[in-house]
Every structure is written in C-alpha cells, then in structure tokens.
Amino acid sequence: MKESKFQQQVIQFLKDNKVWYVKYWAGSKFTSEGVPDLLVCIDGTFHGIELKNDDYYESKLQAYNMGLINGNDGEGYILRPTKVKKNKYPEFNYYQLTFEEWKARWFR
C-alpha cells in the first residue's frame, strides 16, 4: 500500500472519531524536517505519528524526535498498515504499531 493511501485511511479514521490533528508537511523553507507526519491529541495525550508503509524505514531525525516526544510524556511512534519492523535506531525511545493495533490501543 502506498503511504499516501495509508495516510488517507488514518486521517479519515481520525475525522470519523472526531480527533484533533494536524497533517505536517516538511520540506519547505518554512518547516522543519523530522517532525512526525501527524500531530494528534487523543484523550488529552499528544501523539507524534510518523506514517510509513510496510517497506520503508524511519530516518534518524524522525526517530530522535519521536524519542523526544516519548521522553516528555507524549506518544511518539511509527504507524504502519500491517507489519511492524525492528526499529532502525534502537538508541532512541520510540515504538511501532500496525493500524489495527493502534485502533485497539487508543480507540477502545
């Protein structure tokens, strides 16, 4: 599944569940790199969600930023359609979930 299609599914799920979110676009001169794709508030908890398809890895800067979020009592993680990979940068404190695991964990 392409990441763009997966992103649409996740955003639609957030909309359907009336969850506040911001889709972050990096890459312009006005935005920072390494910021998670989705900045979300679920039941009062900040989530920095990096979306990846099942084949791609996170960058070191993305892993670092997710670790910072987790170190500050937020939730920083990678969300994938169906498969969880081993963290590419285990020195940073972050985790991965499949879409179904994510829904079960945060939307009971």
PyMOL CGO cylinders between C-alpha atoms (Angstrom):
from pymol import cmd
from pymol.cgo import CYLINDER

trace = [
    CYLINDER, 0.00, 0.00, 0.00, 1.30, 3.45, -0.87, 0.3, 1, 1, 1, 1, 1, 1,
    CYLINDER, 1.30, 3.45, -0.87, 1.97, 5.74, 2.06, 0.3, 1, 1, 1, 1, 1, 1,
    CYLINDER, 1.97, 5.74, 2.06, -0.37, 8.37, 0.62, 0.3, 1, 1, 1, 1, 1, 1,
    CYLINDER, -0.37, 8.37, 0.62, -3.29, 5.92, 0.58, 0.3, 1, 1, 1, 1, 1, 1,
    CYLINDER, -3.29, 5.92, 0.58, -2.49, 4.79, 4.11, 0.3, 1, 1, 1, 1, 1, 1,
    CYLINDER, -2.49, 4.79, 4.11, -2.34, 8.42, 5.20, 0.3, 1, 1, 1, 1, 1, 1,
    CYLINDER, -2.34, 8.42, 5.20, -5.83, 8.99, 3.77, 0.3, 1, 1, 1, 1, 1, 1,
    CYLINDER, -5.83, 8.99, 3.77, -7.15, 6.00, 5.75, 0.3, 1, 1, 1, 1, 1, 1,
    CYLINDER, -7.15, 6.00, 5.75, -5.63, 7.21, 9.00, 0.3, 1, 1, 1, 1, 1, 1,
    CYLINDER, -5.63, 7.21, 9.00, -6.86, 10.79, 8.53, 0.3, 1, 1, 1, 1, 1, 1,
    CYLINDER, -6.86, 10.79, 8.53, -10.36, 9.56, 7.68, 0.3, 1, 1, 1, 1, 1, 1,
    CYLINDER, -10.36, 9.56, 7.68, -10.34, 7.41, 10.82, 0.3, 1, 1, 1, 1, 1, 1,
    CYLINDER, -10.34, 7.41, 10.82, -9.31, 10.44, 12.91, 0.3, 1, 1, 1, 1, 1, 1,
    CYLINDER, -9.31, 10.44, 12.91, -12.08, 12.54, 11.33, 0.3, 1, 1, 1, 1, 1, 1,
    CYLINDER, -12.08, 12.54, 11.33, -14.66, 9.80, 11.88, 0.3, 1, 1, 1, 1, 1, 1,
    CYLINDER, -14.66, 9.80, 11.88, -13.67, 9.68, 15.56, 0.3, 1, 1, 1, 1, 1, 1,
    CYLINDER, -13.67, 9.68, 15.56, -13.66, 13.48, 15.94, 0.3, 1, 1, 1, 1, 1, 1,
    CYLINDER, -13.66, 13.48, 15.94, -9.97, 13.60, 16.91, 0.3, 1, 1, 1, 1, 1, 1,
    CYLINDER, -9.97, 13.60, 16.91, -7.97, 16.82, 16.63, 0.3, 1, 1, 1, 1, 1, 1,
    CYLINDER, -7.97, 16.82, 16.63, -4.97, 16.50, 14.30, 0.3, 1, 1, 1, 1, 1, 1,
    CYLINDER, -4.97, 16.50, 14.30, -2.62, 18.46, 12.07, 0.3, 1, 1, 1, 1, 1, 1,
    CYLINDER, -2.62, 18.46, 12.07, -1.05, 16.96, 8.96, 0.3, 1, 1, 1, 1, 1, 1,
    CYLINDER, -1.05, 16.96, 8.96, 2.50, 18.27, 8.91, 0.3, 1, 1, 1, 1, 1, 1,
    CYLINDER, 2.50, 18.27, 8.91, 4.25, 18.84, 5.58, 0.3, 1, 1, 1, 1, 1, 1,
    CYLINDER, 4.25, 18.84, 5.58, 8.01, 19.10, 5.84, 0.3, 1, 1, 1, 1, 1, 1,
    CYLINDER, 8.01, 19.10, 5.84, 10.36, 20.15, 3.13, 0.3, 1, 1, 1, 1, 1, 1,
    CYLINDER, 10.36, 20.15, 3.13, 9.69, 23.84, 2.56, 0.3, 1, 1, 1, 1, 1, 1,
    CYLINDER, 9.69, 23.84, 2.56, 11.90, 26.64, 3.81, 0.3, 1, 1, 1, 1, 1, 1,
    CYLINDER, 11.90, 26.64, 3.81, 9.27, 27.37, 6.47, 0.3, 1, 1, 1, 1, 1, 1,
    CYLINDER, 9.27, 27.37, 6.47, 9.04, 23.89, 8.03, 0.3, 1, 1, 1, 1, 1, 1,
    CYLINDER, 9.04, 23.89, 8.03, 11.41, 21.66, 9.98, 0.3, 1, 1, 1, 1, 1, 1,
    CYLINDER, 11.41, 21.66, 9.98, 12.48, 18.22, 8.86, 0.3, 1, 1, 1, 1, 1, 1,
    CYLINDER, 12.48, 18.22, 8.86, 11.99, 15.20, 11.12, 0.3, 1, 1, 1, 1, 1, 1,
    CYLINDER, 11.99, 15.20, 11.12, 8.64, 16.32, 12.54, 0.3, 1, 1, 1, 1, 1, 1,
    CYLINDER, 8.64, 16.32, 12.54, 6.13, 13.45, 12.58, 0.3, 1, 1, 1, 1, 1, 1,
    CYLINDER, 6.13, 13.45, 12.58, 3.55, 13.37, 9.76, 0.3, 1, 1, 1, 1, 1, 1,
    CYLINDER, 3.55, 13.37, 9.76, 0.58, 13.74, 12.10, 0.3, 1, 1, 1, 1, 1, 1,
    CYLINDER, 0.58, 13.74, 12.10, 0.38, 15.80, 15.28, 0.3, 1, 1, 1, 1, 1, 1,
    CYLINDER, 0.38, 15.80, 15.28, -2.64, 14.44, 17.16, 0.3, 1, 1, 1, 1, 1, 1,
    CYLINDER, -2.64, 14.44, 17.16, -4.39, 14.82, 20.51, 0.3, 1, 1, 1, 1, 1, 1,
    CYLINDER, -4.39, 14.82, 20.51, -6.19, 11.66, 21.68, 0.3, 1, 1, 1, 1, 1, 1,
    CYLINDER, -6.19, 11.66, 21.68, -7.97, 11.85, 25.03, 0.3, 1, 1, 1, 1, 1, 1,
    CYLINDER, -7.97, 11.85, 25.03, -5.67, 14.66, 26.18, 0.3, 1, 1, 1, 1, 1, 1,
    CYLINDER, -5.67, 14.66, 26.18, -2.43, 12.93, 25.17, 0.3, 1, 1, 1, 1, 1, 1,
    CYLINDER, -2.43, 12.93, 25.17, -0.13, 14.36, 22.49, 0.3, 1, 1, 1, 1, 1, 1,
    CYLINDER, -0.13, 14.36, 22.49, 0.79, 11.91, 19.72, 0.3, 1, 1, 1, 1, 1, 1,
    CYLINDER, 0.79, 11.91, 19.72, 3.55, 12.42, 17.15, 0.3, 1, 1, 1, 1, 1, 1,
    CYLINDER, 3.55, 12.42, 17.15, 2.72, 9.83, 14.49, 0.3, 1, 1, 1, 1, 1, 1,
    CYLINDER, 2.72, 9.83, 14.49, 5.15, 9.03, 11.68, 0.3, 1, 1, 1, 1, 1, 1,
    CYLINDER, 5.15, 9.03, 11.68, 3.36, 7.18, 8.89, 0.3, 1, 1, 1, 1, 1, 1,
    CYLINDER, 3.36, 7.18, 8.89, 5.34, 4.59, 6.95, 0.3, 1, 1, 1, 1, 1, 1,
    CYLINDER, 5.34, 4.59, 6.95, 4.26, 1.91, 4.56, 0.3, 1, 1, 1, 1, 1, 1,
    CYLINDER, 4.26, 1.91, 4.56, 5.35, -1.63, 5.40, 0.3, 1, 1, 1, 1, 1, 1,
    CYLINDER, 5.35, -1.63, 5.40, 8.56, -1.37, 3.35, 0.3, 1, 1, 1, 1, 1, 1,
    CYLINDER, 8.56, -1.37, 3.35, 10.22, 1.89, 4.41, 0.3, 1, 1, 1, 1, 1, 1,
    CYLINDER, 10.22, 1.89, 4.41, 12.25, 2.87, 7.45, 0.3, 1, 1, 1, 1, 1, 1,
    CYLINDER, 12.25, 2.87, 7.45, 12.25, 5.97, 9.58, 0.3, 1, 1, 1, 1, 1, 1,
    CYLINDER, 12.25, 5.97, 9.58, 15.07, 8.49, 9.32, 0.3, 1, 1, 1, 1, 1, 1,
    CYLINDER, 15.07, 8.49, 9.32, 17.44, 9.05, 12.22, 0.3, 1, 1, 1, 1, 1, 1,
    CYLINDER, 17.44, 9.05, 12.22, 15.98, 12.54, 12.77, 0.3, 1, 1, 1, 1, 1, 1,
    CYLINDER, 15.98, 12.54, 12.77, 12.44, 11.13, 12.84, 0.3, 1, 1, 1, 1, 1, 1,
    CYLINDER, 12.44, 11.13, 12.84, 13.49, 8.50, 15.40, 0.3, 1, 1, 1, 1, 1, 1,
    CYLINDER, 13.49, 8.50, 15.40, 15.23, 11.16, 17.50, 0.3, 1, 1, 1, 1, 1, 1,
    CYLINDER, 15.23, 11.16, 17.50, 12.15, 13.41, 17.51, 0.3, 1, 1, 1, 1, 1, 1,
    CYLINDER, 12.15, 13.41, 17.51, 9.82, 10.54, 18.42, 0.3, 1, 1, 1, 1, 1, 1,
    CYLINDER, 9.82, 10.54, 18.42, 12.18, 9.74, 21.29, 0.3, 1, 1, 1, 1, 1, 1,
    CYLINDER, 12.18, 9.74, 21.29, 11.96, 13.36, 22.48, 0.3, 1, 1, 1, 1, 1, 1,
    CYLINDER, 11.96, 13.36, 22.48, 8.17, 13.20, 22.38, 0.3, 1, 1, 1, 1, 1, 1,
    CYLINDER, 8.17, 13.20, 22.38, 8.18, 9.98, 24.43, 0.3, 1, 1, 1, 1, 1, 1,
    CYLINDER, 8.18, 9.98, 24.43, 10.69, 11.46, 26.87, 0.3, 1, 1, 1, 1, 1, 1,
    CYLINDER, 10.69, 11.46, 26.87, 8.28, 14.34, 27.52, 0.3, 1, 1, 1, 1, 1, 1,
    CYLINDER, 8.28, 14.34, 27.52, 5.26, 12.17, 28.36, 0.3, 1, 1, 1, 1, 1, 1,
    CYLINDER, 5.26, 12.17, 28.36, 3.81, 12.20, 24.85, 0.3, 1, 1, 1, 1, 1, 1,
    CYLINDER, 3.81, 12.20, 24.85, 3.43, 9.29, 22.46, 0.3, 1, 1, 1, 1, 1, 1,
    CYLINDER, 3.43, 9.29, 22.46, 5.91, 9.24, 19.55, 0.3, 1, 1, 1, 1, 1, 1,
    CYLINDER, 5.91, 9.24, 19.55, 5.70, 6.26, 17.22, 0.3, 1, 1, 1, 1, 1, 1,
    CYLINDER, 5.70, 6.26, 17.22, 5.59, 4.84, 13.72, 0.3, 1, 1, 1, 1, 1, 1,
    CYLINDER, 5.59, 4.84, 13.72, 2.24, 3.71, 12.38, 0.3, 1, 1, 1, 1, 1, 1,
    CYLINDER, 2.24, 3.71, 12.38, 2.25, 1.10, 9.59, 0.3, 1, 1, 1, 1, 1, 1,
    CYLINDER, 2.25, 1.10, 9.59, -0.56, -0.55, 7.60, 0.3, 1, 1, 1, 1, 1, 1,
    CYLINDER, -0.56, -0.55, 7.60, 0.08, -4.20, 8.53, 0.3, 1, 1, 1, 1, 1, 1,
    CYLINDER, 0.08, -4.20, 8.53, 3.67, -5.05, 9.54, 0.3, 1, 1, 1, 1, 1, 1,
    CYLINDER, 3.67, -5.05, 9.54, 5.95, -3.80, 12.31, 0.3, 1, 1, 1, 1, 1, 1,
    CYLINDER, 5.95, -3.80, 12.31, 9.66, -3.61, 11.58, 0.3, 1, 1, 1, 1, 1, 1,
    CYLINDER, 9.66, -3.61, 11.58, 12.51, -3.62, 14.04, 0.3, 1, 1, 1, 1, 1, 1,
    CYLINDER, 12.51, -3.62, 14.04, 13.41, -0.04, 14.99, 0.3, 1, 1, 1, 1, 1, 1,
    CYLINDER, 13.41, -0.04, 14.99, 16.22, 1.16, 12.76, 0.3, 1, 1, 1, 1, 1, 1,
    CYLINDER, 16.22, 1.16, 12.76, 17.58, 3.38, 15.55, 0.3, 1, 1, 1, 1, 1, 1,
    CYLINDER, 17.58, 3.38, 15.55, 17.18, 1.47, 18.83, 0.3, 1, 1, 1, 1, 1, 1,
    CYLINDER, 17.18, 1.47, 18.83, 19.14, 4.12, 20.74, 0.3, 1, 1, 1, 1, 1, 1,
    CYLINDER, 19.14, 4.12, 20.74, 16.03, 6.34, 20.62, 0.3, 1, 1, 1, 1, 1, 1,
    CYLINDER, 16.03, 6.34, 20.62, 12.91, 5.69, 22.67, 0.3, 1, 1, 1, 1, 1, 1,
    CYLINDER, 12.91, 5.69, 22.67, 10.08, 5.04, 20.19, 0.3, 1, 1, 1, 1, 1, 1,
    CYLINDER, 10.08, 5.04, 20.19, 7.88, 2.19, 19.08, 0.3, 1, 1, 1, 1, 1, 1,
    CYLINDER, 7.88, 2.19, 19.08, 5.81, 0.92, 16.15, 0.3, 1, 1, 1, 1, 1, 1,
    CYLINDER, 5.81, 0.92, 16.15, 2.21, -0.18, 15.73, 0.3, 1, 1, 1, 1, 1, 1,
    CYLINDER, 2.21, -0.18, 15.73, 0.11, -1.58, 12.92, 0.3, 1, 1, 1, 1, 1, 1,
    CYLINDER, 0.11, -1.58, 12.92, -3.09, 0.27, 12.06, 0.3, 1, 1, 1, 1, 1, 1,
    CYLINDER, -3.09, 0.27, 12.06, -5.21, -2.41, 13.78, 0.3, 1, 1, 1, 1, 1, 1,
    CYLINDER, -5.21, -2.41, 13.78, -3.00, -2.42, 16.92, 0.3, 1, 1, 1, 1, 1, 1,
    CYLINDER, -3.00, -2.42, 16.92, -3.23, 1.38, 17.04, 0.3, 1, 1, 1, 1, 1, 1,
    CYLINDER, -3.23, 1.38, 17.04, -7.02, 1.40, 16.81, 0.3, 1, 1, 1, 1, 1, 1,
    CYLINDER, -7.02, 1.40, 16.81, -7.29, -1.26, 19.52, 0.3, 1, 1, 1, 1, 1, 1,
    CYLINDER, -7.29, -1.26, 19.52, -4.87, 0.59, 21.83, 0.3, 1, 1, 1, 1, 1, 1,
    CYLINDER, -4.87, 0.59, 21.83, -6.18, 4.15, 21.53, 0.3, 1, 1, 1, 1, 1, 1,
    CYLINDER, -6.18, 4.15, 21.53, -9.80, 3.76, 20.39, 0.3, 1, 1, 1, 1, 1, 1,
    CYLINDER, -9.80, 3.76, 20.39, -11.49, 1.19, 22.65, 0.3, 1, 1, 1, 1, 1, 1,
]
cmd.load_cgo(trace, "trace")
